[in-house]
Amino acid sequence: MKAVRSITAAALLALSLAGGASAQAAPAASQPAAAAAPVSRFHIRPADDAWRARLPRDADAATQAYLDRLPADTVARSNAYFEGGYWLQLWNFLLGLAIAWLILRGGLSARVRDTCARVGRVAFARDALYGAFWSVAGWLLSLPLDIYQNWFRERQYEMATQTLGPWFVDQLKGLGAQTVALALGVAIFYAVLRRARERWWIWGTVATMGMLVFAVMIGPVVLDPLFNTYKPVTDPVIKSAVLAMARADEVPIDNVYQFDASLQTTRVSANVSGIFGTAAVRLNDNLLRTSLPEIRAVMGHELGHYVMNHIYKGLCEMALLTLAGFMFAKWAMDALLRRHGDAWGLQGVADVASFPLLVAVFSAWMFVTTPISNTLVRTQEIEADRFGLNLARDPHGEAEVDLKLTEYRKPDPGPIEEFVFFDHPGTRHRIHDAMQWREAMGTP
């Protein structure tokens, strides 16, 4: 269900923005912590075939009947969780700015650059060491908020299944991967900037997108297995059902993979990720515990992402957004360096010591354009939903799994709220699409 959202996360990695705010590691599967999980209070009123047979044919009425199966306490809990995330977006942004300011003020960043130069001797090594410093410093300074947001709060809402120790081990794994990525990424990025000079914003975009493509390509085969165990789906009924849908649309896959996310979370999810031969369709074991119609609906959605080339389209959209961001960064960096560069010991845009300033500027751009990036992703999710309906041909399976997603996504947002904050359509929107398909096709 979260197909191309990984592109945005990878973009932040490639732009080295994640190290300044709250770099999150994917949860690992190696820690047997599920037994310590809190008992979830999330529930949906059950329904059977007789209930579905009595549903009104009208799409609006049928949608409301599905939503009425969400108890009031479930809706209140979902709303509180998701709306709290709005504030967390702001706090993460402000924390990122504070970290950048803390490292810049008093010339700390310049002193770190000089120390890295003495140790690394050549420019590439100096910049790589600085990238590693930024990764570790940002991780440490954002750790309290990270613990609250990604462990305590998830436990509070009874979705996390790890205790603090295993969760923290996962963060250390993520820190290691992030530090290597940032060391290499920062070194490459500033090598490009030094050669590009006045056109740094153009070539900065090219370098960033190149690293983004590489990150998306290696993610499924190098990064994801650090945190989860992936293996072929063992249930022959589920495997044959998914492969049959894949063959119907000439999707060149010969296997479907599952991963043991239940050791970290109660959420149901699936994804399609990877490019250039590394693409794979994968679902988590929480989804495997649902019904076959729900699994077919989800996997039809994921196959839709593949067939409609959403990963590649998402990369092109991200390239345009990144180019606009670098245009903004050029204007902002020129102004800020003229005013504060000497006081902070910065020697220009191509000086690695100015990296925290670039992070702050680009973070501001990404924060302000969040509704745009969310809309780009949300549009593709709607397209994949509709593709999945035509492929799986089971609107009730789609509606049932959409109800389950209310565990962590507000079910009925207003239109402005959905535009600004939602990178997926709301539950009402998705169920209405399914019921509209049912009404138009005349299915039970």
C-alpha positions in Angstrom: 0.0 0.0 0.0 3.0 2.3 0.3 4.4 1.8 -3.1 6.1 5.0 -4.2 6.3 6.8 -0.9 9.8 5.2 -0.5 10.9 7.5 -3.3 10.3 10.5 -1.1 12.2 8.9 1.7 15.1 8.0 -0.6 15.1 11.5 -1.9 15.6 12.8 1.6 18.5 10.4 2.0 20.1 11.4 -1.3 19.7 15.0 -0.4 21.2 14.3 3.0 18.2 15.9 4.7 17.4 13.0 6.9 20.5 13.3 9.0 19.5 16.8 10.2 16.1 16.1 11.5 15.0 12.6 12.5 16.6 9.8 10.5 14.4 6.7 11.0 15.6 3.2 10.5 13.2 0.6 9.2 12.3 -1.9 11.9 14.3 -5.0 12.1 13.0 -8.5 12.0 15.7 -10.2 13.9 14.5 -9.4 17.4 11.9 -11.7 18.9 10.0 -8.9 20.7 6.5 -9.5 19.4 5.5 -11.3 22.6 6.0 -8.1 24.6 3.6 -6.2 22.4 0.6 -4.4 23.9 -2.8 -5.8 23.1 -4.3 -3.7 20.4 -7.7 -2.2 21.1 -8.3 -1.5 17.4 -11.4 -3.2 16.2 -14.0 -3.1 13.4 -17.6 -4.4 13.7 -17.6 -7.7 11.8 -19.6 -8.4 8.7 -20.5 -11.5 6.7 -21.7 -12.3 3.3 -25.3 -11.7 4.3 -24.4 -8.2 5.4 -22.7 -7.5 2.1 -25.7 -8.9 0.2 -27.9 -6.4 2.0 -25.7 -3.4 1.1 -27.5 -0.6 -0.9 -26.6 -0.5 -4.5 -26.0 3.3 -4.3 -22.3 4.0 -3.8 -22.7 6.8 -1.3 -25.1 4.7 0.9 -22.8 1.6 0.7 -19.8 3.6 1.6 -21.5 5.0 4.7 -22.6 1.5 5.7 -18.9 0.4 5.6 -17.8 3.4 7.6 -20.5 2.8 10.2 -18.8 -0.4 11.1 -16.0 1.7 12.7 -16.9 2.1 16.4 -16.7 5.7 17.8 -13.7 4.9 20.0 -11.8 3.5 17.0 -12.4 6.6 14.9 -11.5 8.9 17.8 -8.3 7.0 18.4 -7.4 7.0 14.7 -8.1 10.7 14.4 -6.0 11.5 17.5 -3.1 9.5 16.2 -3.1 10.9 12.7 -3.8 14.5 13.7 -0.9 14.3 16.2 1.3 13.6 13.2 0.5 17.0 11.8 2.3 18.6 14.8 5.1 16.1 14.6 5.8 17.2 11.1 6.2 20.8 12.4 8.4 19.7 15.4 10.7 17.6 13.1 11.1 20.6 10.8 11.9 23.0 13.6 14.2 20.5 15.2 16.1 20.2 11.9 16.5 24.0 11.7 17.7 24.1 15.3 20.3 21.4 14.7 21.6 23.2 11.6 21.8 26.5 13.6 23.5 24.9 16.5 26.2 23.4 14.3 26.7 26.6 12.3 26.7 29.1 15.2 30.1 30.2 16.5 31.9 28.6 13.6 31.5 25.0 14.9 30.8 23.7 11.4 33.9 25.4 10.1 36.0 24.0 12.9 34.7 20.5 12.1 35.6 21.0 8.5 39.1 22.0 9.4 39.5 19.0 11.6 38.2 16.7 8.9 40.7 18.3 6.5 43.6 17.6 8.8 42.5 14.0 9.1 41.3 13.3 5.6 44.0 15.4 3.8 42.2 15.3 0.4 38.9 17.1 -0.3 36.9 13.9 -1.0 38.0 12.3 2.3 37.4 15.6 4.2 33.9 15.9 2.9 33.2 12.2 3.6 34.3 12.6 7.2 32.1 15.7 7.5 29.1 13.8 6.2 29.7 11.1 8.8 29.9 13.8 11.5 26.7 15.3 10.3 25.0 11.9 10.4 26.0 11.1 13.9 25.5 14.6 15.3 22.0 14.9 13.8 21.1 11.4 15.0 22.1 12.1 18.6 20.5 15.5 18.7 17.2 14.2 17.3 17.2 11.0 19.3 14.8 12.2 22.1 12.1 13.2 19.6 12.8 10.0 17.6 12.2 7.9 20.7 9.0 9.6 21.5 7.7 9.7 17.9 8.7 6.3 16.6 8.7 4.1 19.7 6.8 5.6 22.7 4.0 7.0 20.7 3.6 3.8 18.6 3.5 1.8 21.8 1.0 4.3 23.3 -1.3 3.7 20.3 -0.7 -0.1 20.5 0.9 -0.5 17.1 4.5 -1.1 17.9 5.4 -4.6 19.0 9.0 -4.1 19.9 10.4 -3.2 23.4 12.8 -0.3 23.7 16.0 -2.4 23.5 15.4 -4.1 20.2 14.0 -0.9 18.8 17.1 0.9 19.8 19.3 -1.8 18.2 17.4 -1.2 14.9 18.1 2.6 15.2 21.8 1.8 15.5 21.7 -0.3 12.4 19.9 2.5 10.6 22.5 4.9 11.9 25.3 2.8 10.5 23.7 2.6 7.0 22.8 6.3 7.1 26.4 7.3 8.1 27.9 5.3 5.2 25.4 6.8 2.8 25.9 10.3 4.0 29.7 10.1 4.0 29.7 9.0 0.4 26.8 11.2 -0.7 28.2 14.4 0.8 31.7 13.7 -0.7 30.2 13.1 -4.2 27.8 16.0 -3.9 30.5 18.6 -3.0 32.9 17.2 -5.6 30.2 18.0 -8.1 29.6 21.5 -6.6 33.2 22.4 -6.8 33.4 21.7 -10.5 30.0 23.2 -11.3 30.7 26.6 -9.7 27.9 29.1 -10.6 25.8 26.3 -12.1 25.9 24.3 -8.9 22.2 24.3 -8.5 21.7 22.5 -11.9 24.4 19.9 -11.3 23.4 19.6 -7.7 20.0 18.4 -9.0 21.7 16.0 -11.4 23.9 14.5 -8.6 21.0 14.3 -6.2 18.8 12.5 -8.7 21.6 10.1 -9.6 22.0 9.2 -5.9 18.3 8.9 -5.5 18.0 6.4 -8.5 20.9 4.4 -7.0 19.2 4.4 -3.6 15.9 3.2 -5.0 17.7 0.5 -7.0 19.8 -1.0 -4.1 17.1 -0.5 -1.4 15.3 -3.8 -1.8 18.4 -5.9 -2.1 20.9 -4.2 0.2 19.1 -2.0 2.7 15.7 -3.7 3.4 17.2 -7.1 4.4 19.1 -5.3 7.2 15.8 -4.9 9.0 13.5 -7.6 7.8 13.6 -11.2 6.6 12.2 -11.5 3.1 11.2 -14.9 1.7 8.8 -16.2 -0.9 5.2 -16.5 0.1 4.7 -20.1 1.2 0.9 -20.3 1.0 0.2 -21.9 -2.4 -3.3 -20.4 -2.7 -2.1 -16.8 -2.1 1.0 -17.2 -4.2 -1.0 -18.6 -7.2 -3.7 -15.9 -6.9 -1.1 -13.1 -7.0 0.9 -14.7 -9.8 -2.3 -15.2 -11.8 -3.0 -11.5 -11.5 0.6 -10.7 -12.5 0.4 -12.9 -15.6 -2.9 -11.3 -16.6 -1.0 -8.0 -17.0 2.2 -9.4 -18.2 4.1 -8.4 -15.1 7.5 -10.2 -15.3 7.6 -11.7 -11.8 7.9 -15.3 -10.9 7.6 -15.0 -7.1 5.9 -12.9 -4.4 7.7 -12.1 -1.2 6.5 -11.8 2.4 8.3 -10.1 5.3 7.8 -10.5 9.0 6.7 -7.0 10.0 4.5 -8.4 12.8 7.7 -8.5 15.0 7.6 -4.7 14.9 4.1 -3.5 14.1 0.5 -4.4 13.9 0.0 -2.5 10.6 -1.0 -4.2 7.4 1.0 -3.1 4.3 2.6 -4.1 1.0 4.8 -2.4 -1.4 6.5 -2.5 -4.8 10.0 -1.3 -4.8 13.2 -1.3 -6.8 14.1 -0.6 -10.4 16.3 -1.9 -13.2 15.9 -5.6 -12.3 15.6 -5.2 -8.5 11.9 -4.5 -8.5 9.8 -6.8 -6.2 6.3 -7.1 -5.0 6.1 -7.7 -1.3 3.5 -8.0 1.5 3.9 -8.2 5.2 2.7 -11.0 7.4 0.0 -9.0 9.0 -1.7 -8.8 5.6 -1.3 -12.5 5.2 -3.6 -13.0 8.2 -6.5 -11.3 6.4 -8.8 -12.8 3.8 -7.9 -13.8 0.3 -10.1 -11.1 -1.2 -8.3 -8.5 0.8 -4.9 -9.8 -0.2 -5.9 -9.8 -3.9 -7.2 -6.3 -3.6 -3.9 -5.1 -2.0 -1.7 -7.0 -4.5 -3.8 -5.8 -7.4 -3.0 -2.2 -6.2 0.7 -3.0 -6.0 0.8 -4.6 -9.4 -0.9 -1.4 -10.6 2.0 0.6 -9.4 4.3 -1.6 -11.4 2.2 -1.7 -14.6 1.7 2.1 -14.6 5.4 2.7 -14.1 4.8 4.7 -10.9 8.3 4.4 -9.6 9.8 5.9 -12.8 7.1 8.6 -13.0 7.6 9.4 -9.3 11.3 9.8 -10.0 10.6 12.3 -12.8 8.2 14.2 -10.6 10.8 14.3 -7.8 13.4 15.6 -10.3 11.2 18.6 -11.1 10.5 19.3 -7.5 14.2 18.9 -6.6 15.2 21.2 -9.5 12.8 23.9 -8.2 14.2 23.3 -4.7 17.7 23.9 -5.8 16.6 27.1 -7.6 15.2 28.3 -4.3 18.3 27.1 -2.5 20.6 29.1 -4.8 18.7 32.3 -4.1 18.5 31.6 -0.3 22.1 30.4 0.0 23.5 33.5 -1.8 21.6 35.8 0.6 22.4 33.9 3.7 26.1 33.5 2.9 26.4 37.2 2.2 24.9 38.0 5.6 26.3 35.2 7.8 29.1 33.5 5.9 32.0 35.3 7.5 30.6 35.0 11.0 30.1 31.3 10.6 33.5 30.7 8.8 31.9 29.5 5.6 33.8 29.9 2.3 30.9 29.6 -0.2 28.3 27.1 -1.4 31.0 24.6 -2.4 32.4 24.6 1.2 31.3 21.5 3.0 31.0 23.5 6.2 28.0 25.2 4.6 26.2 21.8 4.4 24.0 22.5 7.5 22.8 25.7 5.9 21.9 23.9 2.6 20.1 21.3 4.7 18.1 24.0 6.5 17.2 25.8 3.3 16.2 22.6 1.4 14.3 21.4 4.4 12.3 24.6 4.4 11.5 24.0 0.7 10.4 20.4 1.3 8.3 21.5 4.3 6.5 24.2 2.3 5.9 22.0 -0.7 4.6 19.0 1.4 1.1 19.4 -0.1 2.5 19.2 -3.6 4.6 16.1 -2.9 1.7 14.5 -1.0 -0.6 15.2 -3.9 1.8 13.6 -6.4 2.0 10.4 -4.4 -1.7 10.4 -3.5 -2.7 10.7 -7.2 -0.7 7.6 -8.0 -2.2 5.8 -5.1 -5.7 6.6 -6.4 -4.6 5.3 -9.9 -3.3 2.1 -8.3 -6.5 1.6 -6.3 -8.6 1.8 -9.5 -6.2 -0.5 -11.4 -6.5 -3.0 -8.5 -10.3 -2.9 -8.6 -10.3 -3.7 -12.3 -7.7 -6.4 -11.8 -8.9 -8.1 -8.6 -12.6 -7.4 -9.3 -13.5 -7.6 -5.6 -14.8 -4.2 -4.3 -15.6 -5.8 -0.9 -12.0 -7.0 -0.5 -10.8 -3.5 -1.2 -13.3 -1.9 1.2 -12.5 -4.4 4.0 -8.7 -3.8 3.9 -9.4 0.0 3.7 -11.2 -0.2 7.0 -8.1 -1.9 8.5 -5.9 1.0 7.4 -7.9 3.3 9.8 -5.7 1.8 12.5 -3.1 4.5 11.6 -4.8 6.7 9.0 -7.7 9.1 9.7 -10.7 7.7 7.9 -12.7 10.7 6.9 -10.6 13.9 6.4 -11.9 17.1 5.0 -10.8 18.0 1.4 -8.2 20.7 2.5 -6.9 18.4 5.2 -6.5 15.6 2.7 -4.7 17.9 0.2 -2.2 19.2 2.8 -1.5 16.1 4.9 -2.4 12.9 3.2 0.0 11.0 0.9 -2.8 8.4 0.4 -6.5 9.0 -0.2 -8.7 8.8 2.9 -10.7 5.8 3.8 -14.0 7.3 2.7 -12.5 8.2 -0.7 -11.1 4.7 -1.2 -14.2 2.8 -0.1 -16.4 5.1 -2.3 -14.2 4.3 -5.3 -14.7 0.6 -4.6 -18.5 1.0 -4.1 -18.8 3.1 -7.2 -17.0 0.3 -9.2 -19.5 -2.2 -7.6 -22.5 0.0 -8.6 -21.3 0.5 -12.1 -20.3 -3.1 -12.8 -23.5 -4.5 -11.1 -21.5 -7.0 -8.9 -23.0 -8.3 -5.7 
